[in-house]
């Protein structure tokens, strides 16, 4: 078993990027996708996939706002709520389209960029959702006192 400090597990989103960094990353991806969809004339599965997965990504914006107004203001909470819906739906759609969403055109390239980003965030999210599923009290304690003593979960 290895030991993971909860503070370290959520460091990237809660301390390093924080909400402005995450929102900035999402905004850049959204603008790029919007530009590609507005200018590239390609039709078919790759265009549909880009539209559907980008629509799903707007969950991050809504939950970020709700969490900032009514929640604990931690980006990790927003990612734990929206991440599984967006990211796991992304993989289901990719399987549905049998990977026929890539190409040398702007839409296909944007799908490749988004696949890389979702892969990186999903690998990170898998660990976090399992820790939350097994030790929800560890995350609750982290949220209640993020600056307090280190809480350790054995995984």
Phi, psi and omega in degrees: 000141174252157181251133181238127174283128181303321179300321179287326181297324182253017182299315186304310184275324185275333183243318186278293182283318185056183185296318179298322179292316179294318180293323177296316178299314179299316182298317178299315179296320181295315179297318178298315180294316178300317179297316181296314180295328181283336187248329183276132183270001182300144177233161177116199187302320183294321179291316178300314180301313180298318179296309184297316182290328177288321175302316179297327182292343179291348173303325180300318181296312181297312182289331175296317179294313179299316181293325179290325182276312188248347188257210185265003178064014179268124177303329180299324179294318178298316180293324179291333179274311185274327185306308181299321180296309182293308189289317180289327174295324177304312182292324177296317178294320178298319177293320179300316178277004177051037177074003182277055183231001183254161178175181181275354178278164182304321179297313180298321178293318178297323175298322177294316178299313180296323178297319177298316179294314180296322177300311181298312181291327181288322176299320177292317183293325180305313179298314185293319181290328176290319176299317179295321180293324184273319183233067181300329181294331178296317179289320178300317177296319178300316180294318182294326182214073183298333181265002184281194181298149182296128176261130185244131175249134178268125179229000000 
